[in-house]
């Protein structure tokens, strides 16, 4: 046996695929705190031009190849304010 007696000890984070339940609890608590912090913004409406850009944009209604092509070929402001710059 070697001096120090640490021959058979393994680090806690390397013991198989087992994850301590405290890690899950910490992740759940973090998600809960994040939701609580942002909870007042969930009821807010769209600000400024977002109503026009998001709610009236037909490209985001259906997941089709044509809509994907329109999204990739045009600017964020299309069709309401594309300037060509």
C-alpha positions as CSV (number, residue, x, y, z in Angstrom):
1,X,0.0,0.0,0.0
2,X,1.2,3.5,-0.9
3,X,1.7,6.3,1.5
4,X,-1.4,8.4,1.9
5,X,-3.8,5.5,1.3
6,X,-5.7,7.0,-1.7
7,X,-5.2,4.1,-4.0
8,X,-8.9,2.9,-4.1
9,X,-10.6,6.3,-4.0
10,X,-12.4,7.5,-7.1
11,X,-13.5,11.1,-7.7
12,X,-17.3,11.5,-7.2
13,X,-17.9,12.9,-10.7
14,X,-16.3,10.0,-12.5
15,X,-18.3,7.1,-10.9
16,X,-20.2,5.7,-13.9
17,X,-23.2,7.6,-15.4
18,X,-24.9,8.1,-12.1
19,X,-25.8,11.8,-11.5
20,X,-26.5,12.9,-8.0
21,X,-30.2,14.0,-7.4
22,X,-28.9,17.3,-6.1
23,X,-27.8,18.2,-9.6
24,X,-31.3,17.7,-10.9
25,X,-32.7,19.7,-7.9
26,X,-30.3,22.6,-8.5
27,X,-31.3,22.7,-12.2
28,X,-35.0,22.6,-11.4
29,X,-34.5,25.4,-8.8
30,X,-32.6,27.5,-11.4
31,X,-35.4,27.0,-14.0
32,X,-38.0,28.0,-11.3
33,X,-36.1,31.2,-10.3
34,X,-35.6,32.1,-14.0
35,X,-39.4,31.7,-14.7
36,X,-40.2,33.7,-11.6
37,X,-37.9,36.6,-12.6
38,X,-39.4,36.8,-16.1
39,X,-43.0,36.0,-15.1
40,X,-44.1,39.6,-15.4
41,X,-43.0,39.8,-19.0
42,X,-45.2,36.8,-20.1
43,X,-48.3,39.0,-20.1
44,X,-46.8,41.9,-21.9
45,X,-47.8,42.5,-25.5
46,X,-45.5,43.0,-28.5
47,X,-43.5,46.2,-28.3
48,X,-43.2,48.7,-31.1
49,X,-42.9,47.1,-34.5
50,X,-43.0,43.5,-33.4
51,X,-46.7,43.3,-33.9
52,X,-46.3,44.0,-37.6
53,X,-43.1,41.9,-38.0
54,X,-44.1,38.8,-36.1
55,X,-47.9,38.5,-36.0
56,X,-48.5,39.5,-39.7
57,X,-45.6,37.7,-41.3
58,X,-47.0,34.8,-43.3
59,X,-43.5,33.2,-43.7
60,X,-43.5,31.9,-40.1
61,X,-47.0,30.3,-40.3
62,X,-46.1,27.2,-42.2
63,X,-42.8,25.2,-42.2
64,X,-42.4,24.9,-45.9
65,X,-39.4,25.1,-48.2
66,X,-40.8,28.2,-49.9
67,X,-41.2,30.0,-46.6
68,X,-37.7,29.0,-45.6
69,X,-36.3,30.3,-48.8
70,X,-38.1,33.6,-48.3
71,X,-36.7,33.9,-44.8
72,X,-33.2,33.2,-46.0
73,X,-33.4,35.4,-49.1
74,X,-34.9,38.5,-47.6
75,X,-34.1,40.8,-44.7
76,X,-35.8,40.9,-41.3
77,X,-38.0,43.8,-42.3
78,X,-39.4,42.2,-45.5
79,X,-42.0,42.9,-46.9
80,X,-42.8,46.0,-44.9
81,X,-39.5,47.9,-45.0
82,X,-36.9,46.2,-47.1
83,X,-34.5,49.0,-48.3
84,X,-32.0,47.0,-50.3
85,X,-29.0,48.3,-48.3
